[in-house]
């Protein structure tokens, strides 16, 4: 449940707002208040607050806003009980004045409260230190006791769903405009932030159904990319789109595999083909995946691991690119055209075939024996 609590010095407007809500507010509870009129209730609270001249921010105000998934399960009385129980956990007693009102003018029903931090004897019972954090923890504890999802649990679920759709949309998109469009199809709004030096520098994803157009929000809905995942950065997404643009351009010319590999290398990318069950000369080999990585001239400019990018492998096209099948067909066609019957006695033809295979695998293929030798050498060095 979204919630907020803050200490402040209030005027009668706060109580009038609580009790109005465009004429749709429902009085949920009150304590130690004689009048039902918001202006007179303010005067009652202020009189008690003045008994303690040391506390300037004598009022505690805030709200609890259950998500749609939970609000359907709660009656108005249960929502008020949750609010009162949470307030008690942070110091509100049966001797503190308060007023609770349920607001219904927006699509998201929620409850507001105004509490006098001074009890009727003038003692401050609600400490201001980390009040928002303590109140939020109190609400979460009550939700757990009542088997209701907390705001943290709901947030985790939403972030996981956002990440799942972002990964899918990235695979189907070639630029940020297409990415925004793809995310919109799944019910998510994507807001991009820009920087004069580097261009697009950030991303916020919002579940469209969470946006409340009927009221002004005091906080931005949704989550920043860094809040959804700490691994996927905007820079990596830019690299994916840069690579996709390059692949689209190169595939237009319908190159041979050798030309395709050489063209990528000239533009700073190296390609490695991963075959199913390993590569077997003179046989039809099916492509399992294609890895393309940046060519690092020095150790210092070698790209680090990311969400999709693996430092020693690069980007997996099967995971990031919808054009993977087009490149797969190109490689399969070339590999199959290089196959010769095993019974052929023409040594020159066989030699040409093996040279072709060797050329296809350069510079990324390492024989199994050689690979095992390097592994043993590295292990010995440790």
Secondary structure, 3 states (H helix, E strand, C coil): CEEEEEEECCCHHHHHHHCCCCCCCEEEEEECCCCCCHHHHHHHHHHHHCCCCCCCCCEEEEEEECCHHHHCCCCHHHHHHHHHHHHHHCCCCCCEEEEEEEECCCCCCEEEEEEEEEECCCCECCCCCCHHHHHHHHHHHHHHHCCCCCHHHHHHHHHHHHHHHHHHHHHHCCCHHHHHHHHHHCCEEEEEEEECCCEEEEEEEEEHHHCCCCCCCCCCCCEEHHHHCCCCCHHHHHHHHHHHHHHHHHHHCCCCHHHHHHHHHHCCEEEEEEECCCCCCCCCCCEEEEEEEECCCCCCCCCCCCCCCECCCEEEHHHHCCCHHHHHHHHHHHHHHCCCCCCCCCHHHHHHHHHHHHHHHCCCCCCHHHHHHHHHHHHHHC
